[in-house]
């Protein structure tokens, strides 16, 4: 089998995390294919010679004609074989291959679209390779090729037009035009059947890309997409209903911490608290032990990722917390890469002040065993002077900055513009504090030296109220790390959880309705979710994290990989019906997690008279909760396999 994929975004994550179970299924017969990038190959691929003579001859045919092809093992879990095509070295053929594409299907590519031209070069080399390979193999064994996204679509189109005997699958992880339309703030999902698709693609100068994507979807033996919501979108945008929905999974072993995930949360929360101490120096008048950390992360697509509705909800949450005189403080992180030129001076100064206070260590007199220290001599005059100087250095006359970096386009930046609009400037009276970190996290950062995984484990709630999210790995990663999250019914992850979990909220998955409600109603719903979360006691949050973490198995490739197995069997039965037969079945069905037997962790079940109650009260709460019993009940449900029906040998 030959999965083909572009090395971009979430698609790269899907292929990388799925590699192990695919290798377990196909063994030495699995070959992944992609473009050759020398800077990645030197660190991620172990070059070697192919052991299969047919593969070796097919590669040699391309290389001898000036189109180099490389072979090796990808150094990830499973160590799959990879075949890499050097599109730069083969670029001298681009004009001839453009003519072939035009003669084949009437799709022309403009010279200035470098990405589209590279995809054509890659696709032409792939089709050439499959022609050489099938000529070598003959009728046995049969070849199955799985193409991901429009960038790999040209190869599929050329293979089918040249009648190369392969079974083909095409997966779209998000339709090209759908992403563009949603970025333009249109009412996308309520007008799916009303768009003039050709006109919309033409106005955005992506008509040629759209044609490649649509042609690939129609040429494939099996067309799949990653979620039910994207299946609805693809049906209207590409005019073909997906044959199978193949949800995205994760390699749970990577995140598995067994019973340690609660300790990891506590440890990493402490590291975030240290950063907060520095950033809010001079204004740290809130209790860090009663401070909750929320975050949103991902590509900087302000509307698509739901940052607009999130900011508006934070303004309303701030009002509710102040009106109810809550002593809970919420610190919200926006982790979205944007154009910057350096770190913010005030932010760097804050961390320096924190370290100065931390490392002020007065020299203490030595005492022999059994002596009691003299309180009058434990600190001398110089010690007091050093400590006073450090304390005076924490005085501040300005508010803590809302961004950790200097933005290149401060005035028109969407997040900063909306922060100014709602007036969340980290004032003392605000119960919601905002921090915009316009870079991906790194353990080498001088500000917040944490990897993304460590940061997520230290937070209390991930908020991802996306309007356009074909799947959504961020809430999925929160789930496998035991961190509750907010998602929407317009994201693939949210639809998947609604389908497979009876009461997602009880398991720490809050699903905002953005499909059937107005923006105002969705904003109010998100505000209520966050306000309810702030009312929970520490014990209730611990119980909820336990329940969230138990959903991990639901997202494991060991189970979700079966949807891909079904799609491959279907493709083989359609391409080679005389060899592979499959009963006509409905797409694979899953199972449904029950509602937890104990009282849900929402404060509505046993709410106090005020939104605040101390942690001392937690021990007196009589919540019917048996951790072992709940875990046993949920694990029994995950053992029920997906109903796939018979799979051809």
Beta strands, then each sheet from edge to edge (+ up, - down):
strand 1: 2-4
strand 2: 31-35
strand 3: 45-47
strand 4: 69-74
strand 5: 81-85
strand 6: 143-148
strand 7: 166-172
strand 8: 222-225
strand 9: 244-245
strand 10: 291-297
strand 11: 329-335
strand 12: 340-343
strand 13: 405-407
strand 14: 432-437
strand 15: 461-463
strand 16: 485-488
strand 17: 509-512
sheet 1: 1+ 6+ 7+ 8+ 9+
sheet 2: 2+ 5+ 4- 3+
sheet 3: 14+ 11+ 10+ 15+ 16+ 17+
sheet 4: 12+ 13-
end
